[in-house]
Amino acid sequence: MTAAVLITNPSDDLLIVHPAKANAPWQLPGGIVEEGESPLDAAHREAVEELGLFLDLKECDLFAVEWLQAAHIGRRDRIAILFAGPVLHPADTTRIVLQREELDAWRWAPRTEAETLLHPAIAARIVGPLQTPGSPVYRETRHERTL
């Protein structure tokens, strides 16, 4: 299971992060939910670890849930949870400190640009208004399984 956060600015741009791996696509802040950890706790932890930011996330900030079928036999299906995070103002971004072992950059991206920079599966979870979570979106992604 993974948990990620949509963080926006007053212009409705998305905060995206770049992994410190060659040729990796941009991502949303977040990561793996650890054993015994809730998705909400994981989103909090990942924001602190990756960005150095404590985000005031609550259960009602749930934005999207996606079930992803394993693409290969022997692999496990996954659940991806996405929370709507806060609107950060320029003064807030001065507090961002990247976790350099995992990330080499962060930036603001207008939604249409973010959709081209993010992995297509991540971009597909971002449906509807970004700054006001309404009813969470549920998606299923099915794959042709390969050996």
N, C-alpha and C positions, 0 to 999 in steps of 0.2 A: 504494500500500500504506500502511496506517496501523498504528500500534502504540499500545496503551493499557495502563494498569495498574489493577488492582483493589487499592485500598488499604483496609484495614479497621482498626477499633479493637477493643479487647477485647470489646465488646458485639456484634461482627459487623456494625456499621454500615459503609456504604460512604462513602468520601471522594469527593464529586462536586464539580465545578467549573462555574462559570457563565461563558460567553463574554461579553465586553464588547460585545455586539451586542444591539440591541433585539429582544425576543421570541424570543431563541434558547433552545432547551432546555438543561438541564443536561447535562454530559458527564462522562466519566471523564478523568483526566489522560492526555494523549497527543497524538498528531498524525501528520502525514505522515512516512513514512520517506524520507529524502533519498537522492539518487543515490549509490551506493557505500556506503550505510550499511545495517547489518543491522537487522532489527526490534528485536532486543535492545538494540543501541546506541541506536536511536531512542527506545525506552522510557526508557533512562537519561537521554538528553539532554533529552527532554521533561519528565521529572520535575524535573530541575535548572532548566530554563528556566521552567517554569510554576509550580513550587512552591518552588524553592530547596532541594530535598531530593535528596541522593544516596541512591538505593535500591540495596540489595544484591540485584539481580535476577540470576538464572542461567537457563541454557537449560532446566533442569528445572522452572522456574516457568511454563512455557507452560500457559495455561488454556484458550484457545479460538482457533480459526481459522475465519474465515468467508469464503467466496467470494460476492461480490455481483455479480450480473449487471447490466450497464448498463441503465438504464431507458429510455434514448433512443438511437436509431441515431446513430452518430457518436461516442458516448461509449465509454469503456473500462470493462471489468469491473474490479472491485477486490478486494483481499484485505485483511481486517482481522485483526490479530493481537492477542490479549489475554493479558497476563501476570498471574499472581497475585502481588501485591506484599506488602509486609510488614504486620504489625500495628503500628499506631502508638499509642503511649500518650500521655496528655495532655501530658507534658513534651516529646514529639517534635513536637507540633503548634505549639509556640511558635516553632519554627524555620521554619515555613511563611512564605514571602514570595512573594506572587502576582506574576506577570508582568502588570502593569497594562495593557499595550497589548493583551493578549489576553483576560485574565480580570478580572472585577470582584468575584467572591466564591467562596468554598469553604464546604462544610459537610459534616457527617455526616448520613447519611440511612439509616434502617432499610431493609432490602432491599425491602420491599413499597412503601414510599414512593419509593425510588430508581427502582423500575420504572415509576412513574407520572411522575416528573420527567425521566427520561432519554428520549432519542429511542427509539422502539420497537425499531428495529434494534439499537441498542446494548444495551438491556435484554434482548433476546432472546439475546444471547451469554452472559449471566450465568446459567449452568446449574450446579447442584450446589453443594457446600460452597465457601465463599469463601476460607477461610483455609488449606485444604489441597488444593493441586492434585493431582488423581489422574491419570486418563487425560484428556488434552485432548479437548475437544469440537470436532467439525468440523461446520459448517453450510453450507448453500447457500441463497441467497436469489435467487429468479428473479422477473423482472418481465415484464409484458406490455410489449413495446417500443412506443414511440410515435415518430412522426416528428418 
